[in-house]
Amino acid sequence: MEPKIVFMGTPEFAVASLKKLVENGSNIAGVVTSPDKPAGRGLKLQHSAVKEYALKKGLFLLQPEKLKDPEFLDQLRSLQADLQVVVAFRMLPEVVWNMPPMGTINLHGSLLPQYRGAAPINWAIINGEKETGVTTFKLQHEIDTGDILLQEKIPIYEQETAGELHDIMKEVGAELLWKTVQGIAAGTLKEKPQLSLIAHDHLTLHHAPKIFTETCHINWYRPVQEVFNLIRGLSPYPGAFTQLQDKKLKILAAQLPQATTPLISHGEYETDQKTFLRFAAIDGYISVTEVQLEGKKKMSVEEFLRGYRFEK
């Protein structure tokens, strides 16, 4: 039986999954996304990426402010979905995730139970992981703890950024989600409780909490590889930053560091004011290649150095 699906998601990451379902002929009864938000200098109301796609495809759309709102719940029930699919959306109350007879499934950007939380792509790179993946699972009470349905591993390359990994992961995840929906419809998937995986593999769990400003502040007292991983893990957004002459400087890209003993104190910089700018960590230099100075656009380091005046 082809299940009737309600899809829930907001950012670009979720669009790939919705697109995969639509292009494979899934019965999409409706789409739930976040309300429009003011953005930009004119504070014009901006649609979510999922809303843009849903409008283009003529899909029925709901944008609730509150997920427990009685009017929204009535509208959701009226869609009579067999299955709900969630990709990069809000935490759902039980009255929502428990509504359809086939339950609610979620696509998560890690190999659960590792990296539960809001920022799994970022934290996997920040922590220097060599591998991550995508997981589909059934929603339960505690966030990202439901029974696993399918998983697929994805390598993390030594210079890969969070933005690059995001773009790979959204496509791999969309394919995995489609396989999951097919498996649920056919009744062929076996659910694997996360607790049994943790006990069997004696896992030490890494978490993926929301990224805050203090997470992004580069600590030059750390080893150079850790700093490099932080820069990769926060690029292109929100960006790791340091201070340069009392201004915030985001470092969006850097060269793979080689451990060496810096000739300057950690946190200090060296530059020829034309072609290179590098900062010292405790055991090596970070040579930056793309930066964004506070209040300016992002640019290559050469472009930045042509217009920047260093104090003597």
C-alpha positions in Angstrom: 0.0 0.0 0.0 1.3 3.5 -0.9 1.1 5.4 2.4 -0.4 8.9 2.5 2.4 11.1 3.8 2.6 14.4 5.7 6.1 15.9 5.4 7.5 18.2 8.0 10.7 20.2 7.5 12.1 23.7 7.1 15.6 24.3 5.7 17.3 23.4 2.4 18.5 20.1 3.9 14.9 19.0 4.1 14.1 20.0 0.5 16.2 17.1 -1.0 14.1 14.6 0.9 10.8 16.1 0.0 11.9 16.3 -3.6 12.9 12.7 -3.7 9.5 11.6 -2.3 7.6 13.8 -4.9 9.7 12.7 -7.8 9.1 9.0 -6.9 5.4 9.5 -6.9 4.7 9.5 -3.1 1.2 10.5 -2.0 2.0 13.8 -0.2 -1.2 14.8 1.7 0.4 18.0 3.1 3.6 19.8 4.1 4.2 21.4 7.5 6.9 24.0 7.8 7.9 27.0 9.9 6.0 30.4 9.7 7.5 33.0 7.5 10.2 35.1 9.3 11.4 38.7 8.7 14.9 38.7 7.2 17.4 41.0 5.5 17.8 44.8 5.7 14.1 45.4 4.8 12.9 42.7 7.2 10.7 41.3 4.6 8.9 38.1 5.4 10.9 35.2 4.0 9.6 31.7 3.2 11.4 28.6 4.3 13.2 26.6 1.7 10.6 23.8 2.1 7.7 26.3 1.6 9.3 27.5 -1.6 9.5 24.0 -3.0 5.9 23.1 -1.7 4.5 26.2 -3.4 6.3 25.4 -6.7 4.8 21.9 -6.6 1.3 23.0 -5.5 1.4 21.0 -2.2 -1.0 21.7 0.6 0.8 23.7 3.2 0.5 24.3 7.0 2.6 26.8 8.9 1.6 26.6 12.6 3.1 28.9 15.2 2.4 26.3 17.9 2.3 22.6 17.3 -0.3 22.0 20.1 -2.7 24.6 18.6 -6.1 22.9 18.4 -6.8 24.4 15.0 -3.6 23.0 13.6 -4.2 19.6 15.2 -7.6 19.5 13.6 -6.1 20.4 10.2 -3.4 17.7 10.6 -6.0 15.0 11.5 -8.1 16.0 8.5 -5.3 15.1 6.2 -5.6 11.4 7.4 -1.9 10.6 6.9 -0.7 7.0 7.3 2.8 8.2 7.9 4.6 11.4 8.9 8.1 12.2 7.7 10.3 14.7 9.6 13.5 16.2 8.3 15.2 19.2 10.0 12.1 20.4 11.8 11.1 21.3 15.4 10.7 18.9 18.3 7.2 17.4 18.0 4.8 16.9 20.9 3.4 13.4 21.3 0.0 14.4 20.1 1.6 15.1 16.7 4.1 12.3 16.3 1.7 9.6 17.6 -1.1 10.6 15.3 -0.6 8.5 12.1 -1.2 4.7 12.2 2.3 4.0 10.7 3.9 6.4 13.1 6.4 9.3 12.4 9.9 8.8 11.0 12.8 11.2 11.2 16.0 11.6 9.1 19.0 12.5 11.2 22.5 13.6 10.0 24.6 11.2 12.0 25.0 7.5 12.8 22.7 7.3 15.8 23.1 6.9 18.7 26.1 9.0 18.1 25.7 12.8 17.7 22.1 13.2 18.9 21.1 16.8 18.9 20.7 20.0 16.8 24.1 20.2 15.0 25.4 16.7 14.2 27.2 17.7 10.9 29.2 20.5 12.7 30.2 18.4 15.7 31.4 15.4 13.8 33.9 17.6 11.9 34.8 19.7 15.0 35.6 16.4 16.9 37.8 15.2 14.0 35.7 12.2 13.0 36.7 10.3 9.8 33.2 8.9 9.3 29.6 9.9 9.8 26.3 9.0 8.1 22.6 9.3 8.0 19.9 7.5 10.0 16.2 7.0 9.7 14.4 6.2 12.9 10.9 6.2 14.6 10.1 9.2 16.8 9.7 8.6 20.5 9.5 10.7 23.6 13.2 11.6 24.0 14.8 13.5 21.1 16.8 11.4 18.6 16.4 8.2 20.7 13.8 6.2 18.7 14.3 2.8 17.2 16.6 2.8 14.1 15.2 1.8 10.8 18.1 2.3 8.3 21.6 3.8 8.2 24.2 4.7 5.7 27.9 5.6 6.4 29.6 8.6 4.8 33.3 9.3 4.9 34.6 12.7 6.1 37.7 13.9 4.2 40.5 15.7 6.0 39.8 19.1 4.4 36.0 18.8 4.1 33.9 21.6 5.6 30.5 21.3 7.2 28.9 23.0 4.2 30.4 20.4 1.8 29.4 17.5 4.0 25.9 19.0 4.3 25.4 19.0 0.6 26.5 15.3 0.3 24.5 14.2 3.3 21.2 15.8 2.2 21.3 13.7 -1.1 22.4 10.5 0.6 19.8 11.1 3.3 17.0 11.7 0.8 17.8 8.3 -0.9 17.8 6.6 2.5 14.5 8.2 3.5 12.9 7.0 0.2 14.2 3.4 0.9 12.8 3.7 4.5 9.3 4.7 3.2 9.3 1.9 0.8 10.3 -0.6 3.5 7.6 0.6 5.9 5.0 0.4 3.1 6.2 -3.2 2.4 6.5 -4.1 6.1 10.0 -5.4 5.6 12.0 -3.1 8.0 13.1 -4.3 11.4 13.4 -1.7 14.1 16.6 -1.7 16.2 16.5 -0.1 19.7 19.3 2.3 20.3 19.9 1.1 23.8 20.7 -2.4 22.5 23.3 -0.9 20.1 24.9 1.2 22.9 25.1 -1.9 25.2 26.4 -4.3 22.4 29.1 -1.9 21.1 30.0 -0.4 24.5 29.7 3.0 23.0 30.9 6.3 24.5 28.3 8.7 23.2 29.2 12.0 21.5 26.5 14.7 21.5 25.7 17.5 19.0 24.2 20.4 20.9 23.2 23.7 19.3 26.1 25.9 18.2 26.4 29.1 20.3 28.7 32.1 19.8 31.2 30.9 22.4 31.5 27.6 20.4 32.7 29.7 17.5 35.4 31.7 19.3 38.8 30.2 18.3 41.0 29.2 21.3 44.6 29.5 20.0 45.8 27.7 23.1 44.6 24.5 21.5 46.6 22.2 19.1 46.6 23.4 15.5 44.6 20.3 14.3 41.8 21.1 16.7 41.6 24.7 15.5 41.6 23.5 11.9 38.7 21.1 12.7 36.8 23.9 14.4 37.2 26.2 11.3 36.0 23.3 9.0 33.2 22.4 11.3 31.7 25.9 11.4 32.2 26.8 7.7 30.4 28.4 6.0 28.0 29.1 8.8 28.1 30.4 11.5 31.9 30.6 11.1 34.8 30.3 13.5 36.2 33.7 14.5 39.1 35.4 16.2 40.0 39.0 17.0 42.1 41.1 14.6 42.9 44.6 15.9 39.7 44.8 18.0 37.5 43.5 15.1 35.9 40.1 14.7 37.4 38.1 11.9 35.7 35.0 10.7 38.0 32.4 9.3 36.0 30.4 6.7 38.8 28.4 5.1 42.4 27.6 5.9 45.1 25.3 4.6 45.7 22.0 6.2 48.2 22.7 9.0 51.6 21.2 9.5 52.8 20.9 13.1 55.7 23.1 13.8 56.9 25.4 16.6 55.6 28.9 16.0 58.0 31.8 16.4 55.3 34.0 17.8 52.9 33.6 20.7 49.6 31.7 20.2 46.9 34.0 18.9 49.3 36.4 17.3 49.6 36.7 13.5 52.2 37.0 10.7 51.5 38.5 7.3 53.4 40.0 4.3 50.2 42.1 3.8 49.9 40.8 0.3 49.6 37.0 0.0 49.4 35.3 3.4 48.0 35.7 6.9 48.6 33.1 9.5 47.9 32.7 13.2 49.8 30.7 15.8 48.3 27.9 17.8 50.3 26.1 20.4 52.0 23.7 18.0 51.7 25.2 14.6 50.3 27.9 12.3 46.8 28.2 10.7 47.2 29.9 7.2 43.9 31.4 6.4 42.6 31.4 2.8 39.1 32.8 3.1 37.9 35.4 5.7 35.1 37.7 6.6 35.8 40.9 8.6 33.1 42.2 10.8 30.6 44.2 8.7 32.2 43.1 5.4 31.6 40.4 2.8 33.5 37.2 2.7 36.7 37.3 0.5 39.9 35.5 -0.3 42.8 36.3 2.0 44.6 38.1 -0.9 41.6 40.3 -1.6 41.3 41.0 2.2 45.0 41.9 2.5 44.8 44.4 -0.5 42.2 46.5 1.3 43.1 46.0 5.0 45.5 48.4 6.9 47.4 46.8 9.7 48.4 48.9 12.7 52.2 49.0 13.2 
